[in-house]
Amino acid sequence: MGIATILIGFIPETSTVWLAPTLLVIPRVAQGLAVGGQWGGAILLATEYAPAHRRGFYGSFPQLDIPLGLILGNGVFLIMTAVTSPEAFMAWG
C-alpha cells in the first residue's frame, strides 16, 4: 500500500506524459489489493482478541473506517471551500 501510494506521487501530469491516466491505474489497483488484505487482517485481529461476548461489537470497528474516512474527508473539503476563496482553494487548498 505504501509503495503504491508513493508511486502515485511520482506520476507526471497529463501535459507532460499523455499516458499518465493509464499509469495511475496500476498503483490504484495495487492499493485496492492491499486494502483487501489489510481489511481482512484488521477484522481478524479485532474479533480474535475481543472478549467472547463482545466479538461482533469489536468486529464492527474496522467496518467503520471507510465510512468515517469518507465523512471526515468530505467535511474537511466543505470547510476548506467555505473558508477560502475559489482562487485560494485552487492555488493551495
HUBEL-V706533 format. One record per backbone hydrogen bond with DSSP energy under -1.0 kcal/mol. CO is the residue of the C=O (numbers start at 1). NH is the residue of the N-H. If there is no record, write none. Layout:
co->[CO/CO]
nh->[NH/NH]
//
This chain:
co->[1/2/3/4/5/8/13/17/19/20/24/25/26/27/28/29/30/31/32/33/34/35/36/37/38/39/40/41/42/43/44/45/51/54/55/64/65/66/67/68/69/70/71/72/73/74/75/76/77/78/79/80/85/86/87/88/88]
nh->[5/6/7/8/9/11/17/20/23/24/28/29/30/31/32/33/34/35/36/37/38/39/40/41/42/43/44/45/46/47/48/49/54/58/59/68/69/70/71/72/73/74/75/76/77/78/79/80/81/82/83/84/89/90/91/92/93]
//
